[in-house]
Every structure is written in structure tokens, then in C-alpha cells.
Amino acid sequence: MQTIITCLLVFLGLISAFGQETKSVLFIGNSYIYYNDMPETLKNIALSMGDNVIHDSSAPGGATLQGHSTNQTTLQKIMQGNWNYVVLQEQSQRPALSLQLVQTNVFPFASTLNNLINQNNPCVETVFYTTWGRKNGDSSNCANFPAVCTYEGMDNLLTERYNTMAVDNNAIVSPVGPVWRYIRTNYPTIELYDPDESHPSAAGSYAAACAFYTAIFRKNPLSITFNGGLSAVQAQQIRQAVKVVLFDALLNWKIGSYDPNSNFSFSTSNNVVNFTNLSTNATTYSWDFGDGNSSTATNPSHSYTATGNYTVVLSATKCGMTKTKSIVVPISSLNNLSHALEKVQIYPNPFDNHLIIKNINVALKAISFYNVLGHKIDVLIDKNANDMVLYTSNLSSGFYYVVITDEYSNQTKQKVIKL
């Protein structure tokens, strides 16, 4: 029994080690990333939740997005591919400076890097790392740009500019700065700053890692059990801040905005249903018409053979993520034209100089005449009431096909012989 228990514990340990979900994350930024080894803290947080993070970084001290755009280490790591998430973090002061400077020296390089990320990682999400205002504002830029003289002013601009970058690049946000602000307001005894009043303390890096975990895995941070060396009380307060700011408002940070969404409408004509795909952000589609038939077309049409209520399901997929939409489609009457086609008589067969088509009491779309090679043959047609006469004296002897198509694209096809 002890052996069985031991094996079970080892098995459960392996599940925890490999994780329920594994995500690969590349961090591009500077010391706000490598201080206190924040990516490793993220990995430990994920492990405590049964998940796994594979991470790498390009984070030279003081680096800017402009510098990263030509940094060969950064570019090689991006082009390595297979990243689920690539994090972009600008130098701590730049996004909070004048709009003209930011539009010239920040936004273009965020887009350059994001474009390269998407080119080399088709299923990636770019994450903009919203950093925080300095503890007492940015004294080095205060004289020339008074908006950053206070923590609040600098922090407001950082949040605004990172949100702009996310929107401009169809990316998501990890709102670490707003989480810090919540902590400063509600748990002021937690020291988030290093003594330099800029870099993160251990608690600040833990807050950042919790925010990244929640942004990437979309799971409630209150369930995290790894405390990162902090007291249980402080760690729980930080996780509460992440829940309120991020987990309870994912869409505020564009998280989920680019997921596939499944939706459709339909129109019916007897038993023929035309479907209009209203899905967004998807690349492939799968339709289940509820009668055993399916389709992968974007906007299919389908003919039902019996009356009833059919649950039609559209699955819209992008990069392994699938969303479904179900709508009940009622079929109250069948298209009797197909039965009418069954009553059509074509004679005589074999024929000589003319061919009669009798009981044409359907809404016709076309009557076509083909030779055995599938080439369409033009013949003179005379319609009289519900009958038609095809004059065929100009045809050579041999086999032909008469194809009658109604307005719902139902067809009857008959082989005939010319003497």
C-alpha cells in the first residue's frame, strides 16, 4: 500500500511539474524585468497553480524599444519563433514624456517589434508591460515636463501610453503599474520600490509576476500559493490587488479581445438554408447542420430532407482556440420541387428528330443538353403549357444527357439515345 501511495504522489508531482498548461514567454525590456528575476518568479507562481512557463529574456539595463529594434540578440530571440507571448517593455521614463517624443521615439518601434513578432510567431500575443510611476515622480524630467513631477502624473501617462500601444498593435496589456497603484492606495505598508525609488523591491517584482500570470493564463490569482518569499499576508494582499485590477476586468486590458468569436445568421426557403458567418478573429470554421451533415465552408448552404428543428453549431477556430455558437433552425416544410422533378417524363427514348419533356410544373432555372463528353449542346426548345419539345434533327446519333435544374438547384438527369 505504501508503494502505491508513493507512486501516486510521484505521479501527482509530475503533473504539477509539467503543468496543466504550458506557455512560452519571451521578455523584451530592461532592468524592470531582470530585477529579482521576475520571470523566474512568474514560473514559480505558475507551478503553484499546476501550470508551466518556459521563459527567456533580452533585457539589457536601460534598454529602449528603439534599441531593441536593432539589437541582434533581441531579433534572434524573436525570430526563433514558437513563442506564445512576447512581452515589450519600454525604458521606464520614455512613455511618460512629451507626446511628440513618444510618437517619434516610442510608438514606431513598438510597432516595428510587434510586426516582427507576428511575422515569426503566427499564434503569438504581444503583451505590453505597463510599468509604474517613480515613487515621488521623475525629478530628472520634472523641469522640462511638469506632468511627471508627481508619481500620479507620471503613472497616469505611463498607463495611457501603454494602452495606446496595445490598441495600435492589436496587443494585450499586463497592467503592472495600475496594480502597484491599487497596492499603494489600499495596502500602503507594502514597499514596492527598491531604495532608488524606481526599480521594484521583491514585493514589486512579485506583484508584476502575479499580473503576468493572470494576463497569460486568465486564472484567478487568489488561488496562487507561491508567496515569493513574502509574508502570507502581504502576498495575499498583492494577489487581491491583481484580482481587482486585472482578473475582474480582463477586457479593460484587451485580454480576450482578439479571441475567436463564433456567430451566424441564416435564411430559409422551404428546406434550403443559407448561412451567413458573422464570426470574428477566426481562421477556420466547422459547421454541424444537426442532421449528420457538416461543412468547412465560410458561408455554406444546406438542404434538409425532413422537417423538424435542427441545432446548427458553428465552431470558429484560431490557433487552437475554438468558440462555438448554436442556433436552432426550424424546417417546417420541404422543397416539394424535388418531388416534382421526379414526375418529369422525357420521351421517346430512343428519339429521332425531337424529344418531349412532359410534366414541367416546376419553377425552372435551366434545361441543358449535353453529349457524353460533358459538352453542352444548343438545341431549339419550344415550351407549351407544362410540356417542352426539344428539336434534335441536327444531332448526330449517340448518347446524350438532359439535365433539368429548378430554382433551388435541385436537378434531375436522364440519359437519352439519338437514333
N, C-alpha and C positions, 0 to 999 in steps of 0.2 A: 504493500500500500504506500509506504514511504517513497519507493521508487516512482510510483505513478504520480504522486504529488509533486516530486522533484521535477519529473519530465514536464508536467503541466505548467509548473512555474517557469521552467526554461522556455517552453513554447510561448507562454504569455509574454515573457521578456523579449523574445524575438519579435512578436507582433508589435510591442511597444517600440523596439529599436528600429524596425523597418517602417513603422508608421502606417496609419490608415490612409493618409495622403502624403505624397512626396512632391515638393515643389523645388525647382531650381531657381535661384535668385542671384543676379549679378548687381552689385552695388557700385555705382559710379559717383564719386564725390570727393570728400576730403576728410579732415580730422573729425568732423562731426559723425562720421561713420566708424572710423577705427578706434576712437576713444572708448576705452573699457571693452573693446572687442564686441561692439553691439551686434554684428551679425552672428557671432557665436552665442550670445545671449538669446537671440531670436531662435537659433537652432535648439537650445535647451528648453525654451518655452514650448516649442513645437513638440519636442519629445515628451514633455509632461502631458501633452494633450493627445498622445498617440500618433502624432504626425512627424514628418521629417522634412528638414530644409537642407538642401545642398547649396552652398553659397561660395561666391568668390567676389573679390573687390578690386577696383582700381581707385585708390583714394589717397593720392599724394597730399601732403599738408598744404592748405591754402589753394588747392586747385579750383579752377573755374570751368564752367561748361565750354567756354571758348577754348581753353587749353586742352580739355579732353577731346575736342573735335579733331585735333591733330596729334593726340598722344597715341603712339603706336601700340602701347600696352593696352590702353582702353579699346582701341579699334579692333585689335586682335581678339580680345575677350568677347566683344560684341559679335564679331564675325564667326566666332566659334560655334554659335547657334545653340539651339535646343534649350534656351532659357525660357522658363515660364513667366518670369518677371524680371525687368531691368529697372533699377532704381536710379533716378537722376537727382543729384543734389548740387545746387549752385554754391559758390563761395558765400559765407554766412551774411555778408553785408550787401552784396551787389543787388539782389532783387528788391531791396528796400530803398534804393537811391532814386534819383530823378527818373521819371517815366522815359524821357528821351534817352538817357543812358541805358536803361533796361531794354528799350526797344532796339537799341543798336548793338549792345554787348551781351545781352542775355537771351531774349526770345529767339533770335535767329539760330543760335547754337543749340538751344533746346530742341528746336525743330530739326536741325541737321542730325543730331544724335538720334532723335526719335525715328526719323526716316531710315537711318542705317539700322537701327534696332529692328524695325519692322521688315526691312528687306531681308535680313538674315535669320529672323525668327518668326515664321508665319503665324504662329499661335501665341505670340507674346503679348503681355500687357506692360506698358510703360507706367512706372509709378513715380510721381513727383513727391519728393521728400520735403514737406513743408517744415522748415526749421523755425526757430523761436527768436524773439527779440532778445537782445542782450539785457542782462539783469537790470541795469539802470540806463538803458538806451545806448546809442552809438556815439560816444563822445568824440571820436575821431572825425565823424562826418556831420556832427551837430551844427557847426558854424555855417557850413555851406548848404545844409539841408535840414532845417529845423524839425521837419516831421519825424526824424529819427532820434530826437533828443531824449525821448522817453521810451521806456520799454513798450508801453501800449502803442505809441505811434509807430515804432519800428515793427512791432509784431503784427499790427493791422496791415501794413504794407506787404510784409512777407506772405501772409495768408492770401491776400488779394492777388499778388503776382504769381504765386504758385498755382492758384486756382485758374488764372488766365492761361498759364502754360498747359495745364491739364485739358482745358476746354479746347484750346487751339490745336492740340495734338491727339485728341480722342484718347486721352490717358486718364488714369485714376490718381487719387491723392492719398498719401499717408499723412494725416493731419497731426503730426507730432507737436508743432507749435501750439495749435488750439488745445491739445491735451495738456501741455505744460501750463497754458493759461488757466485752464479749469483747476489744475492742481494748485497753482499759485493762489487762486481765489478761495478754494474750498479746503485745501489742506496746506496752509502756509508754513507749517513746521517741516515739511518735506523740502530738503535742499536739493534743487535740481541742477545747480550750477557748480562747476569747478571754481576754485578761488579766483581764476582770471575773469569770472563773470560772463564768460562766453561759452566755453566748452561744457559738455554735460558731466555731471557727477555720475556716480554709479546709479543713483536713483533716476537721473535724467536719461541715461542710456537704457535703463530698464523700461522706462515709460516709452521710449522710442521703439524698443523691440516689441513691446506689447501691442503698440499701434500697428507695426508692420505685420505681426502675426494676424491680427484681426482683419487688416485690409486684405491680406493674401488668402487666408483660409475662411474668412467670413464666419468665424465662430465666436461665441460669447466669451470674452476674456475673463469673466468671473470664474470660469472653470479651470483656468490656468493654476497649476500647483507649484511651479518653479518660482521661487522668490528672488533669485538673483543675488543672494547674499544680504538682502534687506530684511528688516523685521517683518513678521507676518502681517502686522497691522499696516505698515507703510506699503507693502506690496499689494495688499488688498485694496487700499485706497487708490493706488495708481491704476489698478485694473478697473476699479469702479469709474474712474475718470475716462478711461478708454471706452468703456461700455457706453457711457452717456454721450460722449462727444462723437464717437465713431460707430460703434456697433448698432446703436439705436437710430443712426441716421446715415446708413451706408450710401444712399443715393446722393446725399449732400456732397459727398466726396467722389461722385461719379462711379462708385463701385457697384457694378451690376448694370450700368447704363449701356454697356456695349455687348451684353449677353444676347444670344439669340432669343427672339420673341416670336412665338407661333400664333398666327391668327389668319382667318379666312372668311370669305363670304361666299354665297352661292345663289344661283338662279336655276329654276327648274322649268322644263317644258315637257309635261307628261312624265315619262320615266328617264328623260335625259337631263343630267345635272351638269352645269358648268360652274367650276370652282375658280374663285379669284383669290390668289395668295396675297395676304396682307402682312406677312411676316417681315421682321426686320433683323438685320445683323446676322442672318443665316447664310450658309453657303450650299447646303444640300437639303433636300426635302424628301419625305416619305409619307405617302398617303395610304390610309387604310379606309376603304369605302364602306366597310361594315357588312359586306356580303361575300367576303372571301377574296375579293379582288383588291389590287393595290397599284400604285404608280409612284414614280420618282420624278414626274414632270413638275414644272413650276406651277402651271395653271392648267390642270387636266380637265377633261370632260369624261363623264361616265354614264353608261346606260344601265339601268336596273331592270331586271327581268321579272320582278314580282313587287307587288305593293307592300307597304309596311314602313316602319320607322327605322332608319339606319343611322347608327352612331358613326360619324366620319371623324377620323383622327388624323390631324396633320402634325408630323414631327419635324421640327426645324432644328438643324444641327450646325454648329460651328466649333471646330477644334475640339471635338469630343464632348461638347456640352450640348444637350438636347432639351428643348422645351416642346411641350405638346399642347394642342388645342383640340377639344372635342365639341362637335355640334351635331345635334340630331336632325337628320334630313328626312322629312316625310315624303313618301311616294304614294299618292292617293289614286293615281290612275296610270295605266300603262300606255305606251305609244302603240295604238292599235294599227298604225300604218304598217308595221312589220307583219302583222297578221294579214292585212290587206294584200301585201305583196305576195303572200303565199297563194292567194287566189288568182293571181295573174296567169293567163294562159297564153302560150306562144305556139302558134301552129301555122301552116302544116310543118311538120318536121320529119323527114327532109322537105325542103322547099325548093321552088324554082325561081319564078320572077317576082314573087312578093311574099312577105311574111306578115302575119296578123298577130297583134298583141291585144288580147281581149281582157276586159275587167280592169281597165286602168281607172280605178276610182280612188286613187291616192294623190296627194299633193306631190307632183313630180319635181325633182331637181334636175334630172337628166336621164336620157336614154342613149346609151352608147353601144356601138357595134365594133367588135374587134376581130382581127384574124388570129390564128393560132400563135403567131409570134408576139402578140400583145400590141400590135399596131392598130390605132384607131382608124376605122373606115368610115368615110362620109357616105350616107345613104339618104335618099329622099324619104321624108316621113309625112304622112297625111293623117291628121287626127280627126276622128268622127265620134262625137259623144265620148263614151268610155272605151272606145277601141282605137287602135292605131294600125296603119298599114305601112310597112317598110318596103319600098320598091328596090328590088335587088337584081334586076336583069343584067346590070353591068358587072356583077361579081363573078369571079372565077369559081369553079367547083371546088368544094373543100369544106373544112370545118371552120365555124365562126362562133363567137360568143355574143350574146345580148345581155347587157348589164343595165338594170333599171335601179335608179337611186332616188329615194324620196327626200323630202326636205329635212329629215332628221338624220340623213346619211345612212339609213338602212338600205341594204342592197339585196337584189335577187339576181343571180347569174345563171344563164342557161346556155348549154352547148347546142348548136344547131348545125344542120348539114345542108349545103347548097349542092343541088344536083348538077 
